[in-house]
Amino acid sequence: MSIKKLKLVTFFVIINFSSLFSQDYKVYNFEEFQSLLHQKNDKVYVINFWATWCRPCVQEMPAFNELHNKYKNKNVEIILVSLDFGKDVQSKIKQFSSKQGVESKIVILDDPDSNSWIDKVSPEWSGAIPATLIYNRHSRAFFEKSFTFSELEKELLNFL
């Protein structure tokens, strides 16, 4: 193999290898994230706070997947807010998302001072997960509980 080909192959290997470690999910602190809680358009937002290590969160993920599939073309946006942390957070979430078949938007909220922002999400929130906020420009509802698909859809229909 010529030096030129070897350099080209090395270049592509490096590019492909580095893409394995690229950040796929946007990471927010609360100040940056807060705007997602107050959109003033015609959409209904379903914002779920979860983590890969939270068993009830994992158990309810199929309900959010089904909701996404059923309502993705009906002006409903589902945002899954991961509260995972650590140096491997991107790969953990990527692996989880792939295994669970998640198609909804996933973001990471990386702001360790949760005492300063939990009440800003909802004064009703103790900080436990899973927790879900459903809102449109006219009203809001907050739930600190796990959902089945039928429970989640019933709550969403109050906003459509």
N, C-alpha and C positions, 0 to 999 in steps of 0.2 A: 504494500500500500504506500502510495506517495505521501510525502509530508503534507502536501496541500489537502489530500483527502483525509488524512489523520486529523488535521486541524479542524476541518469541517465536521467530521464525526464527533470530535471532542466538544466542539461548540454546541452541537445539537444535544449531546448527552447532558452537558451542563445546563442548558436551557430547560430540558425536560425534567431534570432532577430538581432544579430550583422551583419549577412550577408545582412540584409536589408539596412544597412547603410554603407556598404563597398563601396569603390570607384570602379566604373565600368569603368570610362573613365580616360585615362592618362591625367595628368595635366602637361603642359609644361610652362616654361618661354620662352622668344623668343630665347635665346641662345640655349636651348635644342631643340626647335622646328625647328630652321633654317635648320637643315640637311634634313628635309622632303621637303624642297623647292629646293633641289639640288641633287636629286638621279641621278645616272649615270648608269642606266640599260636599259633594253629594254621595260620597261613599259611606258605608258602614264599616267600622274598624273592629276587628276582634283581635285583641292583644293578649297573648298568653305568656305568663312568666313561668319559666320551667328550668329544669336542669337535667342533664343526662344521668346524674346520680340519684335523682328523686323518683322512687318507685311509682307513686301515684301519677307523676308527670308522664312517665314512660307508658303507663297503662292507658292514659287518656289520649295519647298522641294519635291513635287511629281515628278517634272522633274528629280531631282537627283536620286530619288528612281527608276524611270523608266530606267534612264541611267545605274544605277548599275545593275539592273536586266538584261538588254539587253547586257551589255558589261563585266560582271564580269568574264567571261571565255575567254576574248579576250585581256588579258594583259593590262587592264585598271584598275587603282586603284583610287577610289574616297575617299577623306578624307574630312570630314566635320569638320571644325575648329570652335568650339563654342567660342564666345567671351562673353558668359554669365559670371556673377560674383555673389558673395554673398555666404552666408553660406549654402544655399540649392541648390547650382548649380548642384550637382550630381543628386539629386532627380528630379529637374526641367527637366534636360536633359533626364533622364531615362523615365519620364512620357511623355515628348514630343516625344521621339523616339518611344515609344510603341504606342502612339496614331497615329503617322504618318507612322508607319510600316517601319522605317529606318533600313536598313541592312548594309549600308556603315559604314566604320570605322569613329568613332567620337572621336575627341580629344578636350581638352580644352586648350586654350591659355590664360594663366593668367599672363599677364605682363602689368601692368598699364601704363608703360612709352611708350605708343604707338607712340609718336612723335619720339622716337629713332629707331623704327623698321618698321613703315609703308613703308618708302622708300626702305627698304631692301627687302620687299615683291615685291613692284613695285614702281618705281618713278612716275608712272601714278596714283597711288592710293591716293585719298584725305582722306581716312579713313572711308568713308561711306560704309555701308553694305546694301545688300549683295554684295560681291565681289568674283570673281573667277579667279584663276590662272590655266591655262592648260599648261602642258609642257611635253616634253620628253628630251632626252639628246641632241637633235639637235636644238630645238626651244622652245619659250615661247610666251604665249599670256595672257594678263590680261584684265579683264572685270569688270568694276564697274557698274553693272546693274543686274536686275532680268532676269531670263531666263524662257522661255517655254521649253518643251522637244525638240521640233523640232529645236529651236535656239541653244540649248545646244548640241544636237547631231550634227548639222551642224558644229559647232566649233570643236568638238571632231574629226570629220572625217578628218579635216585638219592635224591631228597628226597621223592618222593610215595609 
